Amino acid sequence: MAALDLLGGGFLAAFQFWYFMTIVTGLLVGVVAGALPGISFVNAMAMALPFTYVMEPTQSMLFLGGIYVGGVFGGSISAILINVPGTPASLPATWDGYPMTKRGEAKRALTIAVTASAVGGLVSALVLTFLSAPFASFALKFSQPEFFAATLLGLVSVIAIAKDQPVITMVSLLLGIAVGTVGVDPLYGQARFSFGVPEMESGVRFVVVMIGLFAIGEVVDLLATDRDLRPKKTGGKAIGAGFRDILNVKGAIARGTGIGCLIGMIPGAGATPGAVIAYGIEKQVSKRGKEFGTGVEEGLAAPESAKNATTGAAMVPLLTLGIPGSAATAIMLAAMMLHGVSPGPLLFIMDPSMVYTIFAAMIIANVLMIFAGIGVAQLFSTLMRTPPAILAAFIIVLSVVGAFGVRNNIFDVYVCLAFGVLGWGMKRVGFPSAPLVLGVILGPLAERYFLTSMANAKQDWTVFFTRPISATILGLALLFILWSLVPSLRGALRRRH
Amino acid sequence: MASIQNKKRHQTPRTGGRLPPGLGLLLPTLLPFGLLVMAVILPGFMFESDQTASTIGLGPAAWPEAILRAMAVFCVLWIARDVWVLGAAGRQPTLSFPVEDDHYHFGKAIVGLLLIIAYGWSLPLFGFAVTTTIFIGIWCLFGGLRNLMVVVPVAVIGTIALLWLFMGLALMPLPRGQGIFDNFSIWLLRATGIY
């Protein structure tokens, strides 16, 4: 009851003119930044950080929260319309969203995506509001082995992406993890694979790899094929998603939302594993699982709801423990600390009005996102009517600026271009790039958690299996692998007979 | 998903645009060998020659070595599978060039990649403003836009808009170039009110 009263107060504060306009502005900035290939919402949040100096603490959190919520969805606009994910978490949207666009169902795909994202985000915001306190006591039991197990679960989930080619998927994933080992190691401080290049010592940033692999390869293909990017018209009328379409994917949205909320609460996981795991599970559960990748609505709805469901959930450990669950929440933590606010259990006692205003803002932002998402998508569709040569030129320039902006370093541009050439080659031979990207993102986390767990346990590897939560998550990972491999093993046995 | 893509890949003997069919089969088959060699030799280049790896605990080499070893194992499995399938009639290697819906111009793609690399390489030399204007112009012409009344304004106005957005609004220190290009960039930034 006290929580409801506090939430009511939060809504009253969030609906004040300047607070409300801050949420709307943040949301629009996030959706546009997320939609632009090469400018991820994390970049946008980092770039927005200096603007928050002039705001009061609550207002700065509303601004960054708006960018976060809008940006997580925004990445799917470019993923669905031009097959270039604006954020890593939007990667699954290219698998079933873009084929829908190719069929002339861009509007339908966008409506399903924005609705699923809004539902996921809204439920997640409610989870944030009502489960923050109980979660704080549970997450306090997490230590390095549990974090390692959770990251490993995210890594093995890629097998479900392309279960028909598990060996190649594993090679791609391991290649990505190997790329993630470049630079100073997290425990001993020694540089690896730097080859005498000082810039290599600070490692390869996943954003740079992602921009290179996805944006540049796609743009070159755009040039090399006479592809028409304009939204295709079918029967003279754009096909949108009706209420019945949304009802048809309600199961996928519910499952995606549940998975996203669970994964989002695990510090270090975030939207990308959430979306990928939701896609993998939906592929197993759905009756049309075998058709995934050809433009199946469930394959779009599940990861979309999951990735936005991580937004509110990822703020649970941030606000209750001061542990950022993702890069985006790490920027929010930085903003709070800049204003002298220390997140943690005490914040709920010291400044509950701020906490509940943030909760209310997250709920409002997710509702407003439907309008912001569709509005920006309309603009994006107009952008798609421009000649592909102009569009491609600006995508490359934005990609290069995006890579440069990660550390304001020209070396990152060179790395981005190298991965661009690699990504184009991988695409030409059908070598999967998604597991490689996941490896680069999650590999360094897995290494850090693994090494610190081992160091803390005096190099006793059984630490991962003797701790109940870690063992349970690892058991889930094993089950996930077996579950993913069952159809291909069954197929192999059938061929033998 | 992958099985559907594979079916599509294996439907016809065409191998992506104008690439010779032999090369189209050879390149994907050589890939696992290249990756295997990389996984085997890379551990030897992990540290600079004047560095020795820490021997406390697992050490900084343990994780990358384990990953590269695992990669080598999976590459061997991949090669074994390809050798097995190539020995049987009617089977295809694991990877192959995709069958395109549209005609794929490999030459155009290669020139496009070279243009992008040249753009990235020349950024610190000539600065963002000059390089981007020229790049957008050349790319548009190469991409089939022949109307200079469209290409020139798109390149110039587009670059100024990007400068204003990133250097003016986001305060990003994009490269200004060297020598006279640095002077020109400063003049342009002052003229557009960014500096």
Chai-1 contact restraints between the chains, C-beta under 6 A:
chainA,res_idxA,chainB,res_idxB,connection_type,confidence,min_distance_angstrom,max_distance_angstrom,comment,restraint_id
A,M47,B,A170,contact,1.0,0.0,6.0,A-B,restraint_1
A,A162,B,A2,contact,1.0,0.0,6.0,A-B,restraint_2
A,D164,B,A2,contact,1.0,0.0,6.0,A-B,restraint_3
A,D164,B,S3,contact,1.0,0.0,6.0,A-B,restraint_4
A,Q165,B,A2,contact,1.0,0.0,6.0,A-B,restraint_5
A,V167,B,F74,contact,1.0,0.0,6.0,A-B,restraint_6
A,V167,B,L77,contact,1.0,0.0,6.0,A-B,restraint_7
A,V167,B,W78,contact,1.0,0.0,6.0,A-B,restraint_8
A,I168,B,T94,contact,1.0,0.0,6.0,A-B,restraint_9
A,M170,B,F74,contact,1.0,0.0,6.0,A-B,restraint_10
A,V171,B,F74,contact,1.0,0.0,6.0,A-B,restraint_11
A,L174,B,I67,contact,1.0,0.0,6.0,A-B,restraint_12
A,L174,B,A70,contact,1.0,0.0,6.0,A-B,restraint_13
A,L174,B,M71,contact,1.0,0.0,6.0,A-B,restraint_14
A,I177,B,I67,contact,1.0,0.0,6.0,A-B,restraint_15
A,A178,B,I67,contact,1.0,0.0,6.0,A-B,restraint_16
A,A178,B,L68,contact,1.0,0.0,6.0,A-B,restraint_17
A,T181,B,P64,contact,1.0,0.0,6.0,A-B,restraint_18
A,D185,B,P60,contact,1.0,0.0,6.0,A-B,restraint_19
A,Y188,B,S54,contact,1.0,0.0,6.0,A-B,restraint_20
A,Y188,B,P60,contact,1.0,0.0,6.0,A-B,restraint_21
A,Q190,B,P60,contact,1.0,0.0,6.0,A-B,restraint_22
A,R192,B,M46,contact,1.0,0.0,6.0,A-B,restraint_23
A,R192,B,P64,contact,1.0,0.0,6.0,A-B,restraint_24
A,V220,B,A109,contact,1.0,0.0,6.0,A-B,restraint_25
A,V220,B,G112,contact,1.0,0.0,6.0,A-B,restraint_26
A,V220,B,L113,contact,1.0,0.0,6.0,A-B,restraint_27
A,L223,B,K108,contact,1.0,0.0,6.0,A-B,restraint_28
A,L223,B,G112,contact,1.0,0.0,6.0,A-B,restraint_29
A,L223,B,G143,contact,1.0,0.0,6.0,A-B,restraint_30
A,A224,B,Y104,contact,1.0,0.0,6.0,A-B,restraint_31
A,A224,B,H105,contact,1.0,0.0,6.0,A-B,restraint_32
A,A224,B,K108,contact,1.0,0.0,6.0,A-B,restraint_33
A,A224,B,A109,contact,1.0,0.0,6.0,A-B,restraint_34
A,T225,B,D102,contact,1.0,0.0,6.0,A-B,restraint_35
A,T225,B,Y104,contact,1.0,0.0,6.0,A-B,restraint_36
A,D226,B,D102,contact,1.0,0.0,6.0,A-B,restraint_37
A,R227,B,D102,contact,1.0,0.0,6.0,A-B,restraint_38
A,F292,B,M1,contact,1.0,0.0,6.0,A-B,restraint_39
A,G293,B,M1,contact,1.0,0.0,6.0,A-B,restraint_40
A,G293,B,I4,contact,1.0,0.0,6.0,A-B,restraint_41
A,T294,B,I4,contact,1.0,0.0,6.0,A-B,restraint_42
A,P387,B,L145,contact,1.0,0.0,6.0,A-B,restraint_43
A,A389,B,C140,contact,1.0,0.0,6.0,A-B,restraint_44
A,A389,B,G143,contact,1.0,0.0,6.0,A-B,restraint_45
A,A389,B,G144,contact,1.0,0.0,6.0,A-B,restraint_46
A,A389,B,L145,contact,1.0,0.0,6.0,A-B,restraint_47
A,I390,B,C140,contact,1.0,0.0,6.0,A-B,restraint_48
A,I390,B,V154,contact,1.0,0.0,6.0,A-B,restraint_49
A,A393,B,I136,contact,1.0,0.0,6.0,A-B,restraint_50
A,A393,B,W139,contact,1.0,0.0,6.0,A-B,restraint_51
A,A393,B,C140,contact,1.0,0.0,6.0,A-B,restraint_52
A,I396,B,I116,contact,1.0,0.0,6.0,A-B,restraint_53
A,V397,B,T132,contact,1.0,0.0,6.0,A-B,restraint_54
A,V401,B,F166,contact,1.0,0.0,6.0,A-B,restraint_55
A,G405,B,M172,contact,1.0,0.0,6.0,A-B,restraint_56
A,N408,B,P173,contact,1.0,0.0,6.0,A-B,restraint_57
A,I410,B,P124,contact,1.0,0.0,6.0,A-B,restraint_58
A,V413,B,G120,contact,1.0,0.0,6.0,A-B,restraint_59
A,L417,B,I117,contact,1.0,0.0,6.0,A-B,restraint_60
A,L417,B,G120,contact,1.0,0.0,6.0,A-B,restraint_61
A,V421,B,L113,contact,1.0,0.0,6.0,A-B,restraint_62
A,V429,B,P28,contact,1.0,0.0,6.0,A-B,restraint_63
A,V429,B,L95,contact,1.0,0.0,6.0,A-B,restraint_64
A,G430,B,L95,contact,1.0,0.0,6.0,A-B,restraint_65
A,G430,B,P98,contact,1.0,0.0,6.0,A-B,restraint_66
A,E447,B,W63,contact,1.0,0.0,6.0,A-B,restraint_67
A,M454,B,L58,contact,1.0,0.0,6.0,A-B,restraint_68
A,A455,B,G57,contact,1.0,0.0,6.0,A-B,restraint_69
